[in-house]
Amino acid sequence: MDAETREIIEVMDEIINDATVPRNIRRSVAQAKELVLKKDGDPVVNITEAIYLLDEASNDINMPMHTRTQVWQIMGALESYREKIKG
């Protein structure tokens, strides 16, 4: 795993382990994390699916503002990473 992916995963783990974040949002972030770490399949497709999951979660009105900011940062990093691996 490269440094860029490791940073993304670390922020995801912060959200997943934050008890102030609603359970459904933590679950969505955990699912997105699994997609990012998934070894089989097309990594571009997996990352795109992860971005969609995070986008959906970011629209939840119960999401704390600091978490929403983290999710947006993750989405931006994933979009950059996706473009990088696309070639």
Buried (B, 14 or more C-beta within 10 A) or exposed (E): EEEEBEEBBEBBEEBBEBEEBBEEBBEBBBBBBBBBBBEEEEBBEBBBBBBEBBBEBBEBEEBBEEBBEBBEEBBEBBEEBBEEEEE
